[in-house]
Amino acid sequence: MNRPPFPPAPTPAAGGGSSVPPGVVPSGAPRAGGADPARKEDDRRTLVVGRGISVQGTVQDAERLVVEGTVESSMIIAKELSVALGGLFRGGVEVEDAEIAGTVDGTLTVRGSLTVSQTGRLLGKATCKRLKVEDGGQITGQLEMLTEAQKPVVEKTAS
């Protein structure tokens, strides 16, 4: 093939105009009328580990982690975890909400809602506030439900 791997970057049209068609707002441009709700989700720092990809190590500052391949990590802290069908997360993770359609093997702490779909498998130790397991979803190991009375333990150091 004789085409470049990426399309060339758009250049401004002659006369100071824009090469963007009328009615289309370029990504990253401010929108009229304030923030667009759909834009809010795009602004989240998302790490997607695609099918056939394997990642080992530490992930920092990701708000949303989508696992379609394999992730092995000692501890990840994020806002949202999504393990797709065929995805594997091995290790420890602490999130607000999690949706499991693949496999999680390790320690999972969910401060909000945990959903295990019909194809999902959760192996190891899980702690969550709300739990939904679809017909066919599997949980093997230890499960602890958080209550309002339970507060995260904060260790104090001697001064």
N, C-alpha and C positions, 0 to 999 in steps of 0.2 A: 504494500500500500504506500502511496505517496502523499499521505496526509500527516500533518503534525499531530503529536500525541495529545495536545491540549489546544482548544480553540484560541485564537489570538485575543488579547485583551481588547475590549471596545475602546475606541478612540473618539474624542469629541468631534462632532461634525464641524465643518467650516462655518465661520460666523459665530462661534462661541456657543452653539446649540448643543444638544445632547443627542447621542446616537440611540438613546432609549426611546422606543415607540411611545406615543402619547398614551396616558392612562396607566403606564407601568412604572412602578416606583422601584428604582434600583436598590439592591440589597445594601444595607448600611446607611441609606439615605433617611433623613428625618421624615416622618410622616405628618401630614397635616392633621390637626384635630387631636393631637396628643398621642399617647402610646397605643399601638394596635395590640389587642389581646393575643392574636396569633403570633405576633413577633416575640412575645414574652417567652414562649417555649423555645424559639430559635436562639434566644440569647443565653440559654443555659449551656454550661460547659459539658459537652457530651463526649464520652469515649465509646466508640463502637468497635468491638473486636469481631470482625467478620468471620464467616464460615471458612474453615480451613486454616485460620490464623491461631497461633498459640502465643500467649503472653505470660511471662513469669516476672515477678518483681513487685515493685511498689507503684501504686497509682496515687497521685496527689491532685487535689483541687478539681476533681471531676464531680460535677453535680449529678450527672446521670451516667450510669454504666450500662451498656447494652452488650450482652455476651451472646454471640452467635457461634463463636469458636470455643477456645479454651483459655481460661484465665486461672493462673495459680499465684496466690498472694497471701502473705501472712496476715495483713489487715488493710482493708480499704474502708474509708469513711466517705459516704456520698449521700445524696438526697434520695436517689431512686436507683433501684437495681431491676433490670429486666434480663432474664435468662431465657433466650428463645429455644424453641424445639431443636434439639441437637446440640445446644450449647452446654458447656460444663464450666462451673465455677468451683474451684477447689481452694479452701483456705478460710479466712475470716473476713466478714464484711458487716458493717454497721450502717443502716440506712433508715430513712423515714418510711418509705414504702417499697415493697418488692413484689414482683410478679414472676413466678417460676413456671416455665413451660418445658425447660430442659432439666439439668441436674445441678444441684448445689450440694457439695460434699465438704462439710466443715462446720464452722460456727457462724450463724446468721442471727443478727440482732436487728429487729424491725421495730422502731418506735411508733409506727402507725399501723398500716394495713399490709398483711401478707396474704397473697393469693397464690395457691398452688393449683395450676390448671390440670386438666385430665391427663396430660402427658408429662406433668412435672414430677420430679423426685427430689425430696429433701432428705439428705443423709447427715446424721451428726446431731448437733445441738442447735435448737432454734428458740429464740425468745421474741415474742411479738405482743402487740396490744390487741389487734383484731386479726382474726384468721378466717380465711375462706378456702376450703378444699373442694374442688370440683370432683365429680364422680370419676374415679380412675386415678386421681392424684395420690401420690404416696409420700408418707412421712415415716422415716425409720430413724429411731434414736430418741433424743430427749426434747420435749417441747414444754416451754414455760410461758404462761400468759402473764403479761404485765398488767397491773391494775393501777388505778389513779393514786392509790396510797403508796405505791412503790416509787421511790425517787431514785435517780441514779446515785450511786455511792460516790462521794467525793472524799478522797483521802486528804487528811490535814497533816502537814509536816510540822514537826516540833520546831519552835523558833528559839 
